[in-house]
Amino acid sequence: MKRICLVITAAGLSRRHPGKLLTLLDGTPAILQTVSRFSGLDLNLILVLGHQDDLIRQVLEPVTGHLQAVIHNENYESGLASSLRAGISAAGLDSDYYGFCNGDKPFIQRSTVLSLVASLIENQPLIQVPEFKGRQGHPVFFHSRYRPELLTLEGDRGGSPIIQKYPDAVSKMTVDDEGVVLDLDSFLESNED
């Protein structure tokens, strides 16, 4: 059985929509919905917090038992890459894959997550990216051979530099789930009057 770590990043300042991770969607905070999509599966879940750490920890109490670790990224203001590095470091060296999903992706369907995990186990791609109507989405998974490079990421970009560097290693998995590309910022902006 492959050991799959999934790092959920929920540390940022959310400059476009401050406090967006606590936005209620059908009465449930968005970050709780995101984490719930991955809870109870054969994944080692690492949650990386920063801005609004205490508030997010409170709303996640129902799923805390499903998390391998909840860590605070002291450097969250430097951008997304610092949270990815913190999550990978917390996961240790025993993962076959390191996956990443932003905390503002509450619309991903659980069935999609199951399909992505099944594909990792069956096909063992080096890099797996879900794609909806030609658009790359989340979660993205990297084989452990890329761990050293993931730990060198900088700024406010995720793993895209590695995806661009190794295009032949990328396995794109077409999914019928807009949730892999739809984030809270886009959702909130489309619902503004």
BELZI-V66540 format. One record per helix or strand of 2 or more residues. SS is the DSSP state (~ for helix, > for strand). FROM is the first residue (numbers start at 1). TO is the last residue. If there is no record, write none. Layout:
ss->{SS;SS}
from->{FROM;FROM}
to->{TO;TO}
This chain:
ss->{>;~;>;>;~;>;~;~;>;~;~;>;~;>;>;~;~;~;>;~;~}
from->{4;20;24;28;30;44;53;61;67;76;80;97;110;127;135;144;160;167;170;178;184}
to->{10;22;25;29;38;49;59;66;72;78;91;102;123;132;143;150;165;169;174;180;190}
